[in-house]
Amino acid sequence: MSQFCPISSRRVDANMVRVISFEVALFSIAFLLTQETLFAWVLLFDFTARLLRINDLSLFQIIGKLILSASGSNPKLCDESPKRFALYLGFSASLLLVSVFMSGLVHFAYLIAILLFIAALLETVFDFCIGCKLYYAIELLKGKIYHDRNFF
């Protein structure tokens, strides 16, 4: 399966995505260890800022830029669409996390935080994006459903 998205020509730095995923993992585990809603709210705010493409408000993006510039790593470009889909999933998870925790469903909130932590850790450590894999699976399914002979 090709890692090229026919829908978007935008590219993102995979190194930045991995650094941000590490930050998401840190805040998720901090929420789990402390049960402080501040960590969940920071996750939600940051996902929202990046979703709206207001990167100047994203604490994770700002810190990621500092880390990458200090490390001197070269950008590793990848297609934006799968990463954007994963961003939507992360936003949805963080919104659900804040909502269920604030409504008193603490154990369900912990489950969401654990799933968010695992997804972020997989991206950080193994460069394995669960959201991206779901994106490609959906695209394959759409191609199969609509009998797009150019898709396969």
N, C-alpha and C positions, 0 to 999 in steps of 0.2 A: 504494500500500500504506500503510495507516494505521500510524502510529507509536504506537498504543495497544495495550497488552497486556490481553487479557480475563482473564488468570489472576491477576494481582496488582494490588492497589490501592496498593502502596507506591511512593513516588517518591524519587528521589535528585537531588542537585544536579549537573547536568552540568558546571558549572565545577569542582567538586571532582574529578570524574572526569578532566577534562582535566589538572588540576594533578598528580594522582597518575600519570596516564599519562606526563607529562613526567618525573617522578621515575623511573618504570620505564625509560623510554628512557635516562635518564642512567646508571642502574645497569647496564643492559644494555651500553651502549657502554663503560662503565668496565671491565666484565668482559672485553669483547672486546679492549680496549687493554692491559690489565694481566695478564690470565689469572689473576687472584686469585680464589680460590673464595669469599672473603668477600662479594664483590658478589652472587654467585649465591645464597649462603645468606641474605643480607639480602632479596633478592627473594622467595625461598621463604618466609621467615618472615613477611614483610609480606603476601604473598598469603594465607598461612594465617590470620593474624590477622584480615584483612578478611573472609575466607571464613567464619570462625567468628563474625563480628560482634563481635570484641573490638577495637574501634577505638582503645581506650586504649593498646593494645600496638603499633599500626601506626604506625611512624615516618613513613611517607608520608602517612597521614591527619592526624597531628599537624602536620606541616610544611604540609600543604595548608590546614588550618584557619588557621594563622598567616598564610599568604600571602593567603588570601581575606579574612580580617578586616583585614589591612593595606591591601589594595587597595580595600576597601569595595564590592566588587561584590555585586549582588543575586543571590540564588539563581535558577538557571534549572532548574526541575524537569523531570524526564523519568521515564519508567517504569523501575522497578528491574529487572524480569525480564530484559530483554535485556542490561543492564549486569551483572547477576548471572551470566548465562550466560557473558559475556565474562570475568568474574572467575574462573569455573571453568576456562576455557581458559587463562588466564594462570597460574593455580595449577598446572595440569597441565604447562604448558610449563616453568615454573620447577622443578617437581619432576623432570621429565625432564632438564632442564639440569643440575641438581646430580647426578643419578644417573649420567648418561652421562659427565660430566666426571670424577667421582670414580672411575668404572670405567676411565678411560683412553681413552675414545672422544672425544678432544679435537676433532677436526674436526666430528663430529656435534654436539657441544656448541656449537661456534661457529655452526653452522647454526641451531640452536635459538635462540641468543642474537640472531642477526641477524633471525630471524623475529619474535621478541619485540620487538626494537627497532623494526622496521618497523611492526608493529601499534600499538605505543605512540605512535610518531611520527605515524602517520595520525590517531589519535584526538586527539593534542595539537594538531597544526597544522590539520587539515582537519575536525575533529569527525566523522571517518569511523570508525565502530567495526566492525571486521571481525567480531568475535564477535556483535554485534547483528544484522548482516546475515545471519549464519549462523542465528541464533535465528529471525529472521522467515522465512527460507527453510524451516527445519524446521517451523515452525508452519503455513506454507502447504502444505507437503507432507503434514503430518498431516491438515489439513482436506480436502485432495484425496483422500487415501487413505480416510478415514472418511466421505467424501461429506457433509461438514457443509455444508448449504446456507446456513447463516447465516454461514459463515466468509468467503465472498467477497462 
